[in-house]
Amino acid sequence: MTPDESLPRESLFEAPPMGEQERMVEAILFATAEAVTVKDLEDRMPHGCDAAEALVYLRKRYAGRGVHVVRVGDAYAIRTAPDLGYLMQRETVETRKLSRAAIETLAIIAYHQPVTRAEIEEIRGVAVSRGTVDQLIEMEWIRFGRRRMTPGRPVTFVVTQAFMEHFGLESARDLPGLAELRAAGLLESRPSPLGVPQVGEDADSEEETDEGQSELFED
């Protein structure tokens, strides 16, 4: 690498006015289903643009509107205002509740991440179904984290950005309570392990009955 190559590249053109940069960010977020990071925004915009500053103005402009510019983890997206979410619902959609075994597994991962399978089983007091974990991964609510630097280097599990987006969280520190989970159709009125640390209570009767059969969903 030559000395010149280590220096920032200078653009032959000035960055567009902030109002135009705001429009560019709006167009990208509007056309992209997934949340977009500031870096991804700036990679798509002309050299010299400040996507972070444009987002500040854009979020203020959308405040109080039918859609908001929301932060999801370290990314941003345009989403329907929470109080208008009922307009997007369809009566023909059937909500399927997560089983108690899956709720317990998901809760432990969310509140104790990064956590290994052995740690999940220790907290629950019962073996964790491989099928339950696999399907939670397929739902993109949990993912593999870093391996622990302990004997055997066990893999850990953490919740995903999709999980945070589903519950409208900016980070995993803002985990949902019982009311939010029930409103999302994931919990019945019975006591849930998400509200108390005894997540293993009565768990043995909720686990798999047949080898390889997942209890991710209740009938």
Buried (B, 14 or more C-beta within 10 A) or exposed (E): EEEEEEEEEEEEEEBBEBEBBBBBBBEBBEEBEEBBBBEBBBEBBBEEBBBEBBBEBBBEEBEEEEBBBBBBBEBBBBBBBEEEEEEEEEEEEEEEBBBBBBBBBBBBBBBBBBBBBEBBBEBBEBEBBEBBBEBBBEBEBBBEBEEBEEEEEEEBBBBBBBBBBBBBBEEBEEBBEEEBBBEBEBBEEEEBBBEEEEBBBEBEEBBBEEEEEBBBEBE
